[in-house]
Amino acid sequence: MPEITGKRVLVTGGAGFIGSHLVDRIVKELPASLVVVDNLFLGKEKNLEEARIAFPALKLYRADASDYESMGEILQRERVDVVFNLAVIPLPTSLERPRWTVDVNVAIATAVCELLREGRYETLIHFSSSEAYGSAQYVPMDESHPLLPSTPYAASKAAGDQVVLSYRHTFGLDAAIVRPFNNFGPRQNEGAYAGVIPIVIRRALQREPVIIYGDGEQTRDFVFVRTTADAALRAYQQPETRGHVINLATGQELSINRLVRAILEILGIEVPVIHEAPRLGDVRRHCGSAELARKLIGFEPETAVSDGLAETVSWYRQQLEVK
Ligand SMILES: NC(=O)c1ccc[n+]([C@@H]2O[C@H](COP(=O)([O-])OP(=O)(O)OC[C@H]3O[C@@H](n4cnc5c(N)ncnc54)[C@H](O)[C@@H]3O)[C@@H](O)[C@H]2O)c1
């Protein structure tokens, strides 16, 4: 079984939300070297503070992962063995700049595939998204669920996956794809393009009304971020994952209404909840099957949503009170 210990590892998007938790997780395995490629579009150096303390040799290249030339130079200079590919332009940006989002997200997938095909490193673990499925046609959604992306972001993720699978099929790349459902936890971006959980916490702490888009009965399958980071590592360690797309989900469905109520309860704050028009492209229902992940990598989400939410709320409370 391949181990990360002693390997030279590169994480694209490693200064972002999930990427920085993956970096923390990899550090524990004592890699020979650890390199982050992030252009800091949304990522922050601060997200790597804990990793830098635990692993002072950690390097951050402020570079564009969609740039084949720069990625090639970095891979060569760092003699990288494994790439975890998380760099992405997020969903909300794709509603404002759709063409650019699609171009960049697909180019990131193509660059890492092309460089693997050329033998510049050994193994790719690529991050997809449950958004690639669009709204559930049935639940729980397994990996055979049709890809019906409802935003340009989702389409770019589906396209990136197809690029990876096609390279695997044609050139036999040592590559696997993990497909997380909605992640939550500390360090999720709470500024521009923030996710629902950080926005609700921020507004409540500022005693502002919380806005829910649509009737709030839309559901998501929320996965705690450290669970995802751990699963990505396991996907690398288990060669049977190669050539597969693997859902990372809990199989639990939570409506946005219930999520908001749970956050307000944990905070102990009462603010008005206002419903506004649904957001463009919002999926109605998401609930994933993690059967394949269970089988291939022994995936068992250990953190209950309620525990994960409590940790997340307390983290944001600290962050926002410091500012
Ligand atoms: N957050 C979720 O709920 C979720 C769910 C499913 C899948 N995913 C996937 O997980 C991965 C990580 O998502 P995240 O939530 O941590 O997002 P994030 O925005 O926090 O992290 C993405 C990182 O990529 C960086 N980046 C953007 N464009 C880049 C480029 N061209 N070159 C280098 N770096 C670039 C950003 O600065 C950021 O640090 C993505 O591939 C995303 O599609 C996320």
PDBQT file of the ligand as one rigid body, heavy atoms in Angstrom, charges set to zero:
ROOT
HETATM    1  N1  LIG A 401     -16.295  23.239   0.085  1.00  0.00    +0.000 N 
HETATM    2  C1  LIG A 401     -17.124  22.282  -0.321  1.00  0.00    +0.000 C 
HETATM    3  O1  LIG A 401     -18.212  22.113   0.228  1.00  0.00    +0.000 OA
HETATM    4  C2  LIG A 401     -16.731  21.363  -1.462  1.00  0.00    +0.000 A 
HETATM    5  C3  LIG A 401     -17.633  20.341  -1.788  1.00  0.00    +0.000 A 
HETATM    6  C4  LIG A 401     -17.295  19.480  -2.831  1.00  0.00    +0.000 A 
HETATM    7  C5  LIG A 401     -16.099  19.629  -3.507  1.00  0.00    +0.000 A 
HETATM    8  N2  LIG A 401     -15.263  20.633  -3.181  1.00  0.00    +0.000 N 
HETATM    9  C6  LIG A 401     -14.006  20.731  -3.933  1.00  0.00    +0.000 C 
HETATM   10  O2  LIG A 401     -12.927  20.719  -3.033  1.00  0.00    +0.000 OA
HETATM   11  C7  LIG A 401     -11.857  21.532  -3.523  1.00  0.00    +0.000 C 
HETATM   12  C8  LIG A 401     -11.487  22.584  -2.506  1.00  0.00    +0.000 C 
HETATM   13  O3  LIG A 401     -12.612  23.424  -2.269  1.00  0.00    +0.000 OA
HETATM   14  P1  LIG A 401     -12.667  24.465  -1.074  1.00  0.00    +0.000 P 
HETATM   15  O4  LIG A 401     -14.047  24.500  -0.564  1.00  0.00    +0.000 OA
HETATM   16  O5  LIG A 401     -11.554  24.225  -0.138  1.00  0.00    +0.000 OA
HETATM   17  O6  LIG A 401     -12.450  25.817  -1.862  1.00  0.00    +0.000 OA
HETATM   18  P2  LIG A 401     -11.509  27.076  -1.527  1.00  0.00    +0.000 P 
HETATM   19  O7  LIG A 401     -11.958  28.174  -2.431  1.00  0.00    +0.000 OA
HETATM   20  O8  LIG A 401     -11.462  27.324  -0.074  1.00  0.00    +0.000 OA
HETATM   21  O9  LIG A 401     -10.095  26.526  -1.982  1.00  0.00    +0.000 OA
HETATM   22  C9  LIG A 401      -9.676  26.540  -3.314  1.00  0.00    +0.000 C 
HETATM   23  C10 LIG A 401      -8.300  27.124  -3.341  1.00  0.00    +0.000 C 
HETATM   24  O10 LIG A 401      -7.847  27.157  -4.697  1.00  0.00    +0.000 OA
HETATM   25  C11 LIG A 401      -7.131  28.370  -4.885  1.00  0.00    +0.000 C 
HETATM   26  N3  LIG A 401      -7.127  28.659  -6.322  1.00  0.00    +0.000 N 
HETATM   27  C12 LIG A 401      -8.147  29.102  -7.102  1.00  0.00    +0.000 A 
HETATM   28  N4  LIG A 401      -7.746  29.184  -8.377  1.00  0.00    +0.000 NA
HETATM   29  C13 LIG A 401      -6.454  28.788  -8.413  1.00  0.00    +0.000 A 
HETATM   30  C14 LIG A 401      -5.482  28.660  -9.438  1.00  0.00    +0.000 A 
HETATM   31  N5  LIG A 401      -5.779  28.943 -10.701  1.00  0.00    +0.000 N 
HETATM   32  N6  LIG A 401      -4.249  28.235  -9.107  1.00  0.00    +0.000 NA
HETATM   33  C15 LIG A 401      -3.921  27.944  -7.821  1.00  0.00    +0.000 A 
HETATM   34  N7  LIG A 401      -4.804  28.035  -6.806  1.00  0.00    +0.000 NA
HETATM   35  C16 LIG A 401      -6.049  28.461  -7.099  1.00  0.00    +0.000 A 
HETATM   36  C17 LIG A 401      -7.845  29.382  -4.037  1.00  0.00    +0.000 C 
HETATM   37  O11 LIG A 401      -7.036  30.492  -3.706  1.00  0.00    +0.000 OA
HETATM   38  C18 LIG A 401      -8.224  28.557  -2.816  1.00  0.00    +0.000 C 
HETATM   39  O12 LIG A 401      -7.227  28.620  -1.824  1.00  0.00    +0.000 OA
HETATM   40  C19 LIG A 401     -12.351  22.101  -4.847  1.00  0.00    +0.000 C 
HETATM   41  O13 LIG A 401     -11.859  21.323  -5.896  1.00  0.00    +0.000 OA
HETATM   42  C20 LIG A 401     -13.861  21.996  -4.744  1.00  0.00    +0.000 C 
HETATM   43  O14 LIG A 401     -14.468  21.879  -6.019  1.00  0.00    +0.000 OA
HETATM   44  C21 LIG A 401     -15.554  21.512  -2.180  1.00  0.00    +0.000 A 
ENDROOT
TORSDOF 0
